[in-house]
Amino acid sequence: MPRKAPWYGRPFVWSLLIFAALNLLLWRQAGHEKQSSDLWSGGGSIDLALNDFQKLSKTPNVVLLGSSLMMFPFWSMDCEKDRSVGDIFHHHGSKALETALNANGYANPHVFSFAIFGQMVSDAYIYVDEFLKGEKAPQFVIYGIAPRDFSDNDLPNPMATNSFKRLVTLNNFSHYADLYLPGFQDRIEFVMSHACYFYNKRWRLQQELNKGIAKAYAFLGLAQENKTASANNKKSGFMLYGSTEERWESSKQEYARRYRNIAERDLSVQMGFLYKLLDTCAERKIKVIVVNMPLSDVNRNLLPSGFYSRFRAEIAKAANRPDVRFLDIGASADFTHLDFWDTAHLEQSGGHKIVSKVVPLMLNMQAPLMVRDR
């Protein structure tokens, strides 16, 4: 009778060890990859913001939160005055707001921007919870919001955003699991994606496989219908350049897509994160100004009838707190067509109007910023 090999000599054990070693090697290699390579649709812009925040030598007085609706106008205002300002992805401050604060008696104000493309309320909560604490807790958070931050047809759940994928790891998973991953299957999916390199990259591997199959079809002279590519080509989005007509048409198509089925969606999930964000700021003595960001009438008309007024009422209810102010200017007549870059994003002129409305609110809240004698 042949003698059985010891357990450590069995093919299964060696296969498992080789797989584990290869998995570890691939994860280590991925860690050395340039993180900021994908600025538009990946975690690159998030990495840049985190790096700049970690390099701060002093605590900012004010932190900006929000999506590109905050990111673009505050960057545009600074570019207008100073051509040396970096591109939109590398700019994480607001000289325009600092200048306005300085003119109103604040000594050496410092503003940092955590406004990130595609940021949802669930993402903003993570930025506050993870980073605005201890010595890095600001005196003010100015949080610009809009309906898309509460419901985006491109994002099926709070775990689908770039911010969640970049900021929530196995290290802080237990802290956020109950809020973001209530189901057992969701938790298993998360752990597998962060523990197994091949599982994490399965969709990319599938894409590469599809490319290989497409090349094989082409080599054999066989036609292959590519519906996905044609659909992606029609996917409109934010334009940094282009004519006014192109920008507005692209924006109209983008938000028609993002607002799809918004009336039927459960906004209470993201609304719950807004309450969590405000609770956390209250615990840390951070004053908050919630700005319902201006939207053009073209954009607001894309929303279902009655939705916008209900949305504003819900935000007003959440912001009804001692150290929170609600600046409801979403449909304000103060903002004209000329103040908008596209249907949703403000130009420099619109940004200056935001600043002119925010600064008096800060004064009214009697902020504990250092105020010099006038």
C-alpha positions as a LaTeX table, in Angstrom:
\begin{tabular}{lrrr}
\hline
Residue & $x$ (\AA) & $y$ (\AA) & $z$ (\AA) \\
\hline
Met1 & 0.00 & 0.00 & 0.00 \\
Pro2 & 1.51 & 3.33 & $-1.06$ \\
Arg3 & 2.40 & 5.70 & 1.73 \\
Lys4 & 0.37 & 8.93 & 1.91 \\
Ala5 & 2.27 & 12.17 & 1.50 \\
Pro6 & 2.32 & 14.45 & 4.59 \\
Trp7 & $-0.28$ & 17.22 & 4.56 \\
Tyr8 & 2.30 & 19.86 & 3.71 \\
Gly9 & 3.36 & 17.94 & 0.65 \\
Arg10 & $-0.05$ & 17.59 & $-0.91$ \\
Pro11 & $-0.79$ & 19.42 & $-4.20$ \\
Phe12 & $-3.79$ & 21.22 & $-2.69$ \\
Val13 & $-1.68$ & 22.75 & 0.07 \\
Trp14 & 1.03 & 23.85 & $-2.36$ \\
Ser15 & $-1.58$ & 25.29 & $-4.70$ \\
Leu16 & $-3.07$ & 27.26 & $-1.82$ \\
Leu17 & 0.32 & 28.58 & $-0.74$ \\
Ile18 & 1.25 & 29.60 & $-4.29$ \\
Phe19 & $-2.11$ & 31.35 & $-4.70$ \\
Ala20 & $-1.68$ & 33.20 & $-1.38$ \\
Ala21 & 1.86 & 34.29 & $-2.30$ \\
Leu22 & 0.76 & 35.49 & $-5.75$ \\
Asn23 & $-2.21$ & 37.31 & $-4.20$ \\
Leu24 & 0.10 & 39.08 & $-1.73$ \\
Leu25 & 2.57 & 39.99 & $-4.46$ \\
Leu26 & $-0.15$ & 41.48 & $-6.65$ \\
Trp27 & $-1.61$ & 43.53 & $-3.76$ \\
Arg28 & 1.87 & 44.87 & $-2.92$ \\
Gln29 & 2.44 & 45.75 & $-6.56$ \\
Ala30 & $-0.94$ & 47.51 & $-6.68$ \\
Gly31 & 0.08 & 49.53 & $-3.62$ \\
His32 & 3.10 & 50.89 & $-5.50$ \\
Glu33 & 1.02 & 51.97 & $-8.50$ \\
Lys34 & 0.58 & 55.69 & $-9.02$ \\
Gln35 & $-2.65$ & 56.40 & $-7.13$ \\
Ser36 & $-3.55$ & 59.66 & $-8.84$ \\
Ser37 & $-3.51$ & 58.36 & $-12.42$ \\
Asp38 & $-7.30$ & 58.29 & $-12.85$ \\
Leu39 & $-8.53$ & 61.76 & $-11.91$ \\
Trp40 & $-11.93$ & 61.76 & $-13.59$ \\
Ser41 & $-13.51$ & 58.41 & $-12.83$ \\
Gly42 & $-11.23$ & 56.82 & $-10.24$ \\
Gly43 & $-9.72$ & 57.63 & $-6.88$ \\
Gly44 & $-7.00$ & 59.93 & $-8.19$ \\
Ser45 & $-8.64$ & 63.22 & $-7.24$ \\
Ile46 & $-9.43$ & 61.81 & $-3.80$ \\
Asp47 & $-5.80$ & 60.84 & $-3.24$ \\
Leu48 & $-4.68$ & 64.35 & $-4.17$ \\
Ala49 & $-7.10$ & 65.92 & $-1.68$ \\
Leu50 & $-6.07$ & 63.52 & 1.09 \\
Asn51 & $-2.38$ & 64.15 & 0.46 \\
Asp52 & $-2.85$ & 67.93 & 0.62 \\
Phe53 & $-4.95$ & 67.67 & 3.79 \\
Gln54 & $-2.34$ & 65.51 & 5.51 \\
Lys55 & 0.36 & 68.04 & 4.61 \\
Leu56 & $-1.46$ & 70.94 & 6.27 \\
Ser57 & 0.74 & 72.68 & 8.81 \\
Lys58 & $-2.24$ & 74.20 & 10.62 \\
Thr59 & $-5.92$ & 73.47 & 11.08 \\
Pro60 & $-8.12$ & 75.13 & 8.45 \\
Asn61 & $-10.75$ & 77.53 & 9.79 \\
Val62 & $-13.20$ & 76.44 & 7.10 \\
Val63 & $-13.65$ & 73.20 & 5.16 \\
Leu64 & $-15.72$ & 73.01 & 1.98 \\
Leu65 & $-17.72$ & 69.87 & 1.25 \\
Gly66 & $-19.78$ & 68.83 & $-1.74$ \\
Ser67 & $-19.58$ & 67.58 & $-5.29$ \\
Ser68 & $-18.35$ & 69.33 & $-8.43$ \\
Leu69 & $-21.12$ & 71.90 & $-7.83$ \\
Met70 & $-18.85$ & 73.24 & $-5.06$ \\
Met71 & $-15.56$ & 72.21 & $-6.58$ \\
Phe72 & $-15.91$ & 74.03 & $-9.92$ \\
Pro73 & $-17.01$ & 77.56 & $-8.92$ \\
Phe74 & $-14.52$ & 77.87 & $-6.05$ \\
Trp75 & $-11.71$ & 76.76 & $-8.36$ \\
Ser76 & $-12.96$ & 79.07 & $-11.13$ \\
Met77 & $-12.97$ & 82.12 & $-8.86$ \\
Asp78 & $-9.35$ & 81.53 & $-7.88$ \\
Cys79 & $-8.28$ & 80.93 & $-11.49$ \\
Glu80 & $-9.92$ & 84.22 & $-12.42$ \\
Lys81 & $-7.59$ & 86.15 & $-10.10$ \\
Asp82 & $-4.46$ & 83.99 & $-10.23$ \\
Arg83 & $-3.41$ & 82.09 & $-13.35$ \\
Ser84 & $-0.82$ & 80.17 & $-11.34$ \\
Val85 & $-3.57$ & 78.26 & $-9.56$ \\
Gly86 & $-3.31$ & 74.56 & $-10.37$ \\
Asp87 & $-5.87$ & 72.56 & $-12.29$ \\
Ile88 & $-9.20$ & 71.70 & $-10.72$ \\
Phe89 & $-7.94$ & 68.36 & $-9.37$ \\
His90 & $-4.92$ & 69.85 & $-7.60$ \\
His91 & $-6.68$ & 72.88 & $-6.11$ \\
His92 & $-7.97$ & 72.34 & $-2.56$ \\
Gly93 & $-8.58$ & 75.78 & $-1.14$ \\
Ser94 & $-10.43$ & 79.03 & $-1.79$ \\
Lys95 & $-8.52$ & 82.28 & $-2.04$ \\
Ala96 & $-11.77$ & 84.04 & $-2.93$ \\
Leu97 & $-13.43$ & 83.02 & 0.35 \\
Glu98 & $-10.28$ & 83.77 & 2.34 \\
Thr99 & $-10.11$ & 87.26 & 0.80 \\
Ala100 & $-13.77$ & 87.91 & 1.65 \\
Leu101 & $-13.28$ & 86.71 & 5.24 \\
Asn102 & $-10.15$ & 88.81 & 5.62 \\
Ala103 & $-12.04$ & 91.89 & 4.40 \\
Asn104 & $-14.66$ & 91.27 & 7.09 \\
Gly105 & $-12.20$ & 91.17 & 9.96 \\
Tyr106 & $-11.03$ & 87.58 & 10.14 \\
Ala107 & $-7.29$ & 87.32 & 10.75 \\
Asn108 & $-5.42$ & 84.92 & 8.46 \\
Pro109 & $-8.36$ & 82.69 & 7.50 \\
His110 & $-7.48$ & 79.33 & 5.98 \\
Val111 & $-9.94$ & 77.40 & 3.79 \\
Phe112 & $-9.51$ & 73.79 & 2.70 \\
Ser113 & $-11.72$ & 72.09 & 0.11 \\
Phe114 & $-12.82$ & 68.48 & 0.38 \\
Ala115 & $-15.25$ & 69.01 & $-2.51$ \\
Ile116 & $-14.85$ & 66.00 & $-4.82$ \\
Phe117 & $-16.40$ & 65.04 & $-8.14$ \\
Gly118 & $-19.43$ & 62.77 & $-7.64$ \\
Gln119 & $-19.51$ & 63.19 & $-3.85$ \\
Met120 & $-22.72$ & 61.89 & $-2.28$ \\
Val121 & $-23.95$ & 62.73 & 1.23 \\
Ser122 & $-22.74$ & 59.30 & 2.39 \\
Asp123 & $-19.26$ & 60.26 & 1.16 \\
Ala124 & $-19.31$ & 63.68 & 2.83 \\
Tyr125 & $-20.09$ & 61.95 & 6.13 \\
Ile126 & $-16.95$ & 59.79 & 5.78 \\
Tyr127 & $-14.76$ & 62.84 & 5.12 \\
Val128 & $-16.12$ & 64.52 & 8.24 \\
Asp129 & $-15.96$ & 61.39 & 10.39 \\
Glu130 & $-12.48$ & 60.29 & 9.29 \\
Phe131 & $-10.59$ & 63.56 & 8.92 \\
Leu132 & $-12.29$ & 66.55 & 10.58 \\
Lys133 & $-11.46$ & 65.63 & 14.14 \\
Gly134 & $-9.02$ & 66.43 & 16.91 \\
Glu135 & $-6.48$ & 69.04 & 15.87 \\
Lys136 & $-7.82$ & 68.96 & 12.30 \\
Ala137 & $-11.40$ & 69.88 & 13.27 \\
Pro138 & $-12.29$ & 73.21 & 11.60 \\
Gln139 & $-14.52$ & 75.88 & 13.09 \\
Phe140 & $-16.80$ & 75.84 & 10.05 \\
Val141 & $-17.99$ & 73.39 & 7.41 \\
Ile142 & $-19.68$ & 74.86 & 4.36 \\
Tyr143 & $-21.56$ & 72.03 & 2.71 \\
Gly144 & $-23.08$ & 72.60 & $-0.73$ \\
Ile145 & $-25.79$ & 70.10 & $-1.66$ \\
Ala146 & $-28.22$ & 69.37 & $-4.50$ \\
Pro147 & $-30.75$ & 66.60 & $-5.30$ \\
Arg148 & $-28.16$ & 64.48 & $-7.15$ \\
Asp149 & $-26.20$ & 64.12 & $-3.89$ \\
Phe150 & $-29.17$ & 62.19 & $-2.49$ \\
Ser151 & $-30.07$ & 60.12 & $-5.54$ \\
Asp152 & $-27.95$ & 59.33 & $-8.60$ \\
Asn153 & $-29.18$ & 56.76 & $-11.10$ \\
Asp154 & $-25.54$ & 56.03 & $-12.00$ \\
Leu155 & $-24.86$ & 54.86 & $-8.43$ \\
Pro156 & $-27.00$ & 51.96 & $-7.14$ \\
Asn157 & $-25.93$ & 52.29 & $-3.49$ \\
Pro158 & $-23.61$ & 54.25 & $-1.13$ \\
Met159 & $-20.87$ & 51.63 & $-1.60$ \\
Ala160 & $-20.66$ & 52.30 & $-5.35$ \\
Thr161 & $-18.98$ & 55.71 & $-5.07$ \\
Asn162 & $-15.27$ & 56.33 & $-5.63$ \\
Ser163 & $-15.00$ & 57.95 & $-2.20$ \\
Phe164 & $-16.37$ & 54.89 & $-0.41$ \\
Lys165 & $-14.13$ & 52.54 & $-2.38$ \\
Arg166 & $-11.09$ & 54.69 & $-1.62$ \\
Leu167 & $-11.78$ & 55.59 & 2.02 \\
Val168 & $-13.32$ & 52.44 & 3.51 \\
Thr169 & $-10.86$ & 49.57 & 3.82 \\
Leu170 & $-10.41$ & 46.51 & 5.97 \\
Asn171 & $-8.80$ & 48.81 & 8.57 \\
Asn172 & $-12.00$ & 50.82 & 9.25 \\
Phe173 & $-14.52$ & 48.33 & 7.86 \\
Ser174 & $-15.98$ & 47.46 & 11.28 \\
His175 & $-16.70$ & 51.14 & 11.99 \\
Tyr176 & $-18.81$ & 51.61 & 8.84 \\
Ala177 & $-20.20$ & 48.09 & 8.30 \\
Asp178 & $-23.53$ & 48.62 & 10.08 \\
Leu179 & $-24.22$ & 51.86 & 8.20 \\
Tyr180 & $-23.08$ & 50.94 & 4.70 \\
Leu181 & $-23.14$ & 47.14 & 4.65 \\
Pro182 & $-26.14$ & 45.98 & 6.67 \\
Gly183 & $-26.53$ & 42.68 & 4.78 \\
Phe184 & $-24.32$ & 39.61 & 5.35 \\
Gln185 & $-23.81$ & 39.15 & 1.61 \\
Asp186 & $-22.66$ & 42.78 & 1.27 \\
Arg187 & $-20.07$ & 42.26 & 4.00 \\
Ile188 & $-18.75$ & 39.07 & 2.43 \\
Glu189 & $-18.51$ & 40.87 & $-0.92$ \\
Phe190 & $-16.57$ & 43.72 & 0.70 \\
Val191 & $-14.12$ & 41.44 & 2.54 \\
Met192 & $-13.52$ & 39.31 & $-0.57$ \\
Ser193 & $-12.89$ & 42.40 & $-2.71$ \\
His194 & $-10.29$ & 43.68 & $-0.26$ \\
Ala195 & $-8.65$ & 40.33 & 0.57 \\
Cys196 & $-8.51$ & 38.61 & $-2.84$ \\
Tyr197 & $-6.82$ & 40.53 & $-5.65$ \\
Phe198 & $-8.39$ & 38.40 & $-8.39$ \\
Tyr199 & $-11.88$ & 38.85 & $-6.94$ \\
Asn200 & $-11.35$ & 42.61 & $-6.63$ \\
Lys201 & $-10.23$ & 42.83 & $-10.26$ \\
Arg202 & $-12.81$ & 40.40 & $-11.65$ \\
Trp203 & $-14.65$ & 43.04 & $-13.69$ \\
Arg204 & $-11.42$ & 44.33 & $-15.22$ \\
Leu205 & $-10.35$ & 40.78 & $-15.97$ \\
Gln206 & $-13.73$ & 40.21 & $-17.63$ \\
Gln207 & $-13.20$ & 43.35 & $-19.72$ \\
Glu208 & $-9.77$ & 42.15 & $-20.82$ \\
Leu209 & $-11.25$ & 38.77 & $-21.68$ \\
Asn210 & $-13.95$ & 40.47 & $-23.74$ \\
Lys211 & $-11.28$ & 42.48 & $-25.56$ \\
Gly212 & $-9.43$ & 39.28 & $-26.36$ \\
Ile213 & $-12.60$ & 37.68 & $-27.69$ \\
Ala214 & $-13.29$ & 40.78 & $-29.79$ \\
Lys215 & $-9.80$ & 40.59 & $-31.30$ \\
Ala216 & $-10.32$ & 36.92 & $-32.05$ \\
Tyr217 & $-13.63$ & 37.72 & $-33.79$ \\
Ala218 & $-11.90$ & 40.45 & $-35.81$ \\
Phe219 & $-9.05$ & 38.11 & $-36.76$ \\
Leu220 & $-11.56$ & 35.54 & $-37.99$ \\
Gly221 & $-13.49$ & 38.20 & $-39.87$ \\
Leu222 & $-16.63$ & 37.80 & $-37.77$ \\
Ala223 & $-18.81$ & 40.78 & $-36.82$ \\
Gln224 & $-19.57$ & 41.36 & $-33.14$ \\
Glu225 & $-22.19$ & 43.79 & $-31.89$ \\
Asn226 & $-20.88$ & 46.04 & $-29.13$ \\
Lys227 & $-23.88$ & 47.56 & $-27.39$ \\
Thr228 & $-21.91$ & 48.54 & $-24.30$ \\
Ala229 & $-19.48$ & 50.71 & $-26.23$ \\
Ser230 & $-22.25$ & 52.54 & $-28.06$ \\
Ala231 & $-24.10$ & 53.12 & $-24.80$ \\
Asn232 & $-20.98$ & 54.50 & $-23.12$ \\
Asn233 & $-20.33$ & 56.83 & $-26.04$ \\
Lys234 & $-23.72$ & 58.42 & $-25.44$ \\
Lys235 & $-23.07$ & 58.91 & $-21.73$ \\
Ser236 & $-22.89$ & 62.68 & $-21.31$ \\
Gly237 & $-21.10$ & 64.29 & $-18.40$ \\
Phe238 & $-19.47$ & 67.42 & $-17.03$ \\
Met239 & $-17.40$ & 69.37 & $-19.57$ \\
Leu240 & $-14.48$ & 71.57 & $-18.53$ \\
Tyr241 & $-14.28$ & 72.92 & $-22.08$ \\
Gly242 & $-16.50$ & 73.31 & $-25.13$ \\
Ser243 & $-18.96$ & 75.89 & $-26.37$ \\
Thr244 & $-21.84$ & 77.12 & $-24.24$ \\
Glu245 & $-24.32$ & 75.16 & $-26.34$ \\
Glu246 & $-22.27$ & 71.95 & $-26.05$ \\
Arg247 & $-21.87$ & 72.29 & $-22.28$ \\
Trp248 & $-25.54$ & 72.96 & $-21.64$ \\
Glu249 & $-26.74$ & 70.16 & $-23.90$ \\
Ser250 & $-24.32$ & 67.67 & $-22.37$ \\
Ser251 & $-25.34$ & 68.77 & $-18.86$ \\
Lys252 & $-29.03$ & 68.46 & $-19.71$ \\
Gln253 & $-28.53$ & 64.90 & $-20.94$ \\
Glu254 & $-26.36$ & 64.04 & $-17.94$ \\
Tyr255 & $-28.86$ & 65.15 & $-15.32$ \\
Ala256 & $-31.81$ & 63.65 & $-17.17$ \\
Arg257 & $-29.95$ & 60.36 & $-16.77$ \\
Arg258 & $-28.89$ & 60.95 & $-13.15$ \\
Tyr259 & $-32.40$ & 62.05 & $-12.08$ \\
Arg260 & $-34.05$ & 59.00 & $-13.65$ \\
Asn261 & $-36.58$ & 57.44 & $-11.24$ \\
Ile262 & $-35.61$ & 59.91 & $-8.51$ \\
Ala263 & $-39.24$ & 60.23 & $-7.37$ \\
Glu264 & $-39.43$ & 56.48 & $-6.71$ \\
Arg265 & $-36.08$ & 56.19 & $-4.96$ \\
Asp266 & $-35.72$ & 56.03 & $-1.20$ \\
Leu267 & $-33.97$ & 59.26 & $-0.26$ \\
Ser268 & $-34.12$ & 58.42 & 3.43 \\
Val269 & $-30.82$ & 56.50 & 3.18 \\
Gln270 & $-28.81$ & 59.54 & 2.11 \\
Met271 & $-30.92$ & 61.80 & 4.31 \\
Gly272 & $-29.88$ & 59.61 & 7.23 \\
Phe273 & $-26.25$ & 60.28 & 6.38 \\
Leu274 & $-26.94$ & 64.03 & 6.43 \\
Tyr275 & $-28.25$ & 63.68 & 9.98 \\
Lys276 & $-25.17$ & 61.63 & 10.90 \\
Leu277 & $-22.90$ & 64.31 & 9.42 \\
Leu278 & $-24.61$ & 67.09 & 11.34 \\
Asp279 & $-24.58$ & 65.02 & 14.54 \\
Thr280 & $-20.84$ & 64.43 & 14.18 \\
Cys281 & $-20.16$ & 68.12 & 13.59 \\
Ala282 & $-22.23$ & 69.04 & 16.64 \\
Glu283 & $-20.25$ & 66.61 & 18.80 \\
Arg284 & $-17.00$ & 68.18 & 17.58 \\
Lys285 & $-18.23$ & 71.79 & 17.99 \\
Ile286 & $-18.06$ & 72.44 & 14.24 \\
Lys287 & $-20.53$ & 75.00 & 12.92 \\
Val288 & $-22.18$ & 74.10 & 9.61 \\
Ile289 & $-23.70$ & 76.11 & 6.79 \\
Val290 & $-25.75$ & 73.87 & 4.49 \\
Val291 & $-26.08$ & 75.53 & 1.09 \\
Asn292 & $-28.83$ & 74.35 & $-1.23$ \\
Met293 & $-26.77$ & 75.06 & $-4.35$ \\
Pro294 & $-28.30$ & 77.10 & $-7.18$ \\
Leu295 & $-29.56$ & 75.12 & $-10.16$ \\
Ser296 & $-30.75$ & 76.60 & $-13.43$ \\
Asp297 & $-34.43$ & 76.38 & $-14.25$ \\
Val298 & $-33.45$ & 74.01 & $-17.09$ \\
Asn299 & $-31.97$ & 71.62 & $-14.53$ \\
Arg300 & $-34.81$ & 71.93 & $-12.00$ \\
Asn301 & $-37.36$ & 71.27 & $-14.75$ \\
Leu302 & $-35.79$ & 67.85 & $-15.24$ \\
Leu303 & $-37.04$ & 66.86 & $-11.77$ \\
Pro304 & $-40.52$ & 65.37 & $-11.23$ \\
Ser305 & $-43.29$ & 67.82 & $-10.39$ \\
Gly306 & $-43.28$ & 68.76 & $-6.71$ \\
Phe307 & $-40.02$ & 66.93 & $-5.95$ \\
Tyr308 & $-37.82$ & 69.99 & $-5.51$ \\
Ser309 & $-40.07$ & 71.70 & $-2.99$ \\
Arg310 & $-40.27$ & 68.49 & $-0.92$ \\
Phe311 & $-36.49$ & 68.13 & $-1.13$ \\
Arg312 & $-35.94$ & 71.67 & 0.17 \\
Ala313 & $-38.37$ & 71.10 & 3.04 \\
Glu314 & $-36.52$ & 67.93 & 4.09 \\
Ile315 & $-33.16$ & 69.71 & 4.10 \\
Ala316 & $-34.59$ & 72.63 & 6.07 \\
Lys317 & $-35.91$ & 70.18 & 8.66 \\
Ala318 & $-32.54$ & 68.43 & 9.00 \\
Ala319 & $-30.69$ & 71.77 & 9.29 \\
Asn320 & $-32.95$ & 73.11 & 12.04 \\
Arg321 & $-30.23$ & 73.02 & 14.71 \\
Pro322 & $-28.52$ & 75.62 & 16.92 \\
Asp323 & $-25.12$ & 75.54 & 15.16 \\
Val324 & $-26.40$ & 74.96 & 11.62 \\
Arg325 & $-27.72$ & 77.46 & 9.09 \\
Phe326 & $-29.61$ & 76.56 & 5.92 \\
Leu327 & $-28.84$ & 78.83 & 2.97 \\
Asp328 & $-31.65$ & 77.95 & 0.54 \\
Ile329 & $-30.67$ & 79.54 & $-2.78$ \\
Gly330 & $-31.37$ & 76.64 & $-5.11$ \\
Ala331 & $-34.00$ & 78.56 & $-7.05$ \\
Ser332 & $-32.91$ & 82.08 & $-6.08$ \\
Ala333 & $-33.62$ & 84.83 & $-8.62$ \\
Asp334 & $-30.25$ & 86.35 & $-7.67$ \\
Phe335 & $-28.61$ & 83.79 & $-9.94$ \\
Thr336 & $-29.17$ & 84.37 & $-13.63$ \\
His337 & $-28.40$ & 82.29 & $-16.71$ \\
Leu338 & $-25.06$ & 84.10 & $-17.05$ \\
Asp339 & $-23.96$ & 82.84 & $-13.62$ \\
Phe340 & $-23.99$ & 79.21 & $-14.82$ \\
Trp341 & $-21.33$ & 77.26 & $-16.69$ \\
Asp342 & $-23.91$ & 74.61 & $-17.56$ \\
Thr343 & $-27.32$ & 73.64 & $-16.17$ \\
Ala344 & $-25.91$ & 72.93 & $-12.69$ \\
His345 & $-22.39$ & 74.35 & $-12.23$ \\
Leu346 & $-21.84$ & 78.00 & $-11.44$ \\
Glu347 & $-19.39$ & 80.27 & $-13.25$ \\
Gln348 & $-17.05$ & 82.67 & $-11.38$ \\
Ser349 & $-19.80$ & 85.28 & $-11.08$ \\
Gly350 & $-22.10$ & 82.76 & $-9.44$ \\
Gly351 & $-19.33$ & 81.65 & $-7.11$ \\
His352 & $-18.78$ & 85.22 & $-5.91$ \\
Lys353 & $-22.50$ & 85.47 & $-5.16$ \\
Ile354 & $-22.23$ & 82.31 & $-3.03$ \\
Val355 & $-19.34$ & 83.83 & $-1.09$ \\
Ser356 & $-21.24$ & 87.10 & $-0.58$ \\
Lys357 & $-24.10$ & 85.16 & 1.02 \\
Val358 & $-22.02$ & 82.76 & 3.09 \\
Val359 & $-19.73$ & 85.29 & 4.81 \\
Pro360 & $-22.56$ & 87.29 & 6.50 \\
Leu361 & $-24.00$ & 84.02 & 7.78 \\
Met362 & $-20.67$ & 83.18 & 9.37 \\
Leu363 & $-20.59$ & 86.60 & 11.02 \\
Asn364 & $-24.14$ & 86.09 & 12.24 \\
Met365 & $-23.21$ & 82.75 & 13.81 \\
Gln366 & $-20.53$ & 84.56 & 15.85 \\
Ala367 & $-17.77$ & 82.23 & 14.77 \\
Pro368 & $-14.88$ & 81.85 & 17.20 \\
Leu369 & $-12.38$ & 82.69 & 14.45 \\
Met370 & $-9.73$ & 85.21 & 15.38 \\
Val371 & $-11.20$ & 88.63 & 14.59 \\
Arg372 & $-8.94$ & 91.64 & 14.47 \\
Asp373 & $-9.99$ & 95.11 & 15.64 \\
Arg374 & $-11.41$ & 97.27 & 12.87 \\
\hline
\end{tabular}
